[in-house]
Amino acid sequence: MQLEPEFWKNKSLTEMNDAEWEALCDGCGKCCYQKFVEGRGKRQKLYFTRIACNLLDLNSGKCSDYQNRFKRVEDCTKLTKKNLPDFHWLPATCAYRLLYENKPLFDWHPLISGDEASVARAGIMIAGGVHEKDVIDWFEFVIDEEQNS
């Protein structure tokens, strides 16, 4: 399916078709890294880690079995137009979050740059990722929130 030029500027998230919705993903892979929450209420803090889903290709930022990910990974969650407000943990660079917050996409986003490699060149992907199957102590892999923005 051919995408309309700059469709993200002319359509709301709810107006986008499936191909447009999927095209918003920049391929950074950050949503496939484990996170954990400490505390409650105002004292709640979200921590990001370098621990990736076992299906994530750590070099490309893409799922190695995207079509079957929900069957293979029990806690894989699907971002949809309806549940987007629940995904407050999405990184500040995420196109879904940016558009939901009425902010523009970054210049390195493949829809703007025309180049999927621009995400890696911009340093957006998490460096030093490891797969869940290779981790014993999660606390060794917590990263600074600033690195995830």
C-alpha positions as CSV (number, residue, x, y, z in Angstrom):
1,M,0.0,0.0,0.0
2,Q,1.3,3.4,-1.0
3,L,1.5,5.9,1.9
4,E,0.4,9.5,1.3
5,P,3.2,12.0,1.7
6,E,3.4,13.4,5.3
7,F,0.2,11.6,6.3
8,W,1.1,12.0,9.9
9,K,0.6,15.8,9.5
10,N,-2.7,15.5,7.9
11,K,-4.4,12.7,9.8
12,S,-5.0,12.1,13.5
13,L,-3.8,8.8,14.9
14,T,-7.4,7.5,14.9
15,E,-7.8,8.3,11.2
16,M,-4.7,6.4,10.1
17,N,-5.1,3.1,8.3
18,D,-3.1,0.0,9.4
19,A,-0.2,0.7,7.0
20,E,0.2,4.3,8.2
21,W,0.0,3.2,11.8
22,E,2.7,0.6,11.3
23,A,4.9,3.1,9.4
24,L,5.0,5.4,12.4
25,C,7.3,2.9,14.2
26,D,10.9,4.2,13.8
27,G,12.4,0.8,14.5
28,C,14.4,1.9,17.6
29,G,13.2,-1.2,19.5
30,K,12.9,0.6,22.8
31,C,9.4,-0.7,23.4
32,C,10.9,-4.2,23.4
33,Y,13.2,-3.6,26.3
34,Q,12.1,-4.5,29.8
35,K,11.0,-1.8,32.2
36,F,10.1,-1.9,35.9
37,V,8.3,0.4,38.3
38,E,9.4,1.2,41.8
39,G,7.1,2.9,44.4
40,R,3.6,4.0,44.1
41,G,1.6,7.2,43.4
42,K,3.8,10.3,43.3
43,R,6.8,8.3,44.4
44,Q,6.5,5.9,41.5
45,K,9.5,5.8,39.2
46,L,9.9,4.0,35.9
47,Y,13.2,2.4,35.2
48,F,14.4,1.3,31.7
49,T,16.9,-1.5,31.2
50,R,19.2,-2.8,28.5
51,I,17.3,-6.2,28.7
52,A,15.6,-6.9,25.4
53,C,12.9,-9.3,24.5
54,N,14.4,-12.5,23.1
55,L,12.8,-11.9,19.7
56,L,14.4,-8.4,19.3
57,D,17.3,-8.2,16.9
58,L,19.6,-6.0,18.9
59,N,21.4,-4.6,15.9
60,S,18.4,-3.7,13.7
61,G,15.8,-2.9,16.5
62,K,13.3,-5.1,14.7
63,C,11.3,-8.1,16.0
64,S,12.7,-11.3,14.5
65,D,9.2,-12.8,14.4
66,Y,6.8,-9.8,14.2
67,Q,3.9,-11.8,12.8
68,N,3.9,-14.3,15.7
69,R,5.2,-12.2,18.5
70,F,2.0,-12.4,20.6
71,K,2.0,-16.2,20.4
72,R,5.7,-16.5,21.3
73,V,6.0,-13.8,24.0
74,E,3.5,-13.9,26.8
75,D,3.9,-10.3,27.9
76,C,4.2,-8.7,24.5
77,T,1.7,-6.0,24.3
78,K,0.1,-4.5,21.2
79,L,0.0,-0.7,20.9
80,T,-3.4,0.3,19.4
81,K,-5.3,3.5,18.8
82,K,-7.5,2.6,21.8
83,N,-4.8,1.7,24.3
84,L,-2.2,4.4,23.4
85,P,-3.1,6.5,26.4
86,D,-2.1,3.5,28.6
87,F,1.4,3.5,27.1
88,H,2.7,6.5,29.1
89,W,6.1,4.7,29.3
90,L,6.8,5.0,25.6
91,P,10.1,6.9,25.2
92,A,9.9,10.6,24.5
93,T,11.3,10.0,21.0
94,C,8.5,7.6,20.0
95,A,6.4,8.8,17.1
96,Y,3.2,7.4,18.6
97,R,3.8,9.3,21.8
98,L,4.9,12.5,19.9
99,L,1.8,12.6,17.7
100,Y,-0.4,11.7,20.7
101,E,1.1,14.8,22.5
102,N,0.8,16.9,19.3
103,K,4.5,17.2,18.8
104,P,6.4,16.9,15.5
105,L,8.5,13.9,14.5
106,F,12.3,14.2,14.8
107,D,14.4,14.8,11.7
108,W,16.0,11.4,12.0
109,H,12.6,9.5,11.8
110,P,12.6,7.3,8.7
111,L,9.4,9.0,7.5
112,I,11.2,12.3,7.4
113,S,14.8,11.2,6.5
114,G,13.7,8.5,4.0
115,D,16.3,6.3,5.5
116,E,15.8,3.5,8.1
117,A,19.5,3.7,9.1
118,S,19.0,7.3,10.3
119,V,17.6,6.0,13.6
120,A,20.9,4.2,14.4
121,R,23.0,7.1,13.1
122,A,21.2,9.5,15.4
123,G,22.1,7.3,18.4
124,I,18.4,6.6,19.3
125,M,18.7,2.8,19.7
126,I,19.7,1.4,23.1
127,A,23.4,0.5,23.2
128,G,24.7,-2.7,24.8
129,G,21.4,-4.5,24.8
130,V,21.2,-8.1,26.0
131,H,18.4,-10.7,25.7
132,E,16.3,-11.8,28.6
133,K,17.5,-15.3,28.4
134,D,21.1,-14.1,29.1
135,V,20.2,-12.1,32.2
136,I,20.3,-13.2,35.9
137,D,20.4,-9.9,37.8
138,W,18.2,-7.2,36.2
139,F,19.7,-4.5,38.3
140,E,23.0,-4.7,36.5
141,F,21.2,-3.6,33.3
142,V,19.2,-0.5,34.5
143,I,19.9,2.5,32.4
144,D,19.5,6.2,33.1
145,E,16.1,7.5,32.0
146,E,17.9,10.3,30.1
147,Q,19.4,7.8,27.7
148,N,16.0,6.6,26.8
149,S,14.5,10.0,25.9
